[in-house]
Amino acid sequence: MKIETAKAAGRQLDWGLSKALGHEKTYVSVGGVDINGYDTKKGWMLVKHTDPLLCFELIKQHRAWIEQYDDYIEVTIYYPTDDSADPDLSSMTGSGATLEEALADCLIALKLGDEFEIPCELSE
């Protein structure tokens, strides 16, 4: 099922951010409980868009520009265009009620587009 990036919330943002970062879904059993996580180059991890350390690292890595308004936050990431004749940078902006939501929205839109696939269990 597809969901609009701007309308994703909660676990949908976790899923989209994980896919935008290039992780593959996997399951790990911890104490007899199956935990939904992701295989990464650094091993297994649980990706939460609300993780402040992940948020800080992504802001630093992408040199994100942050603007705070009265009732929402915008995050903008600038990146070079594919057109070598055009030396300008392109940008992608995401917004949310929190910095973490805005950053996840921006990165998902940048890497996956205006819509992305989510598993059926996340559609509710």
Secondary structure by P-SEA (a helix, b strand, c coil): cccccccccaaaaaaaaaaaacccccccccccbbbbbbbccccbbbbbcccaaaaaaaaaaacbbbbbcccbbbbbbbbbccccccccccbbbbbcccaaaaaaaaaaaaccccbbbbcccccc
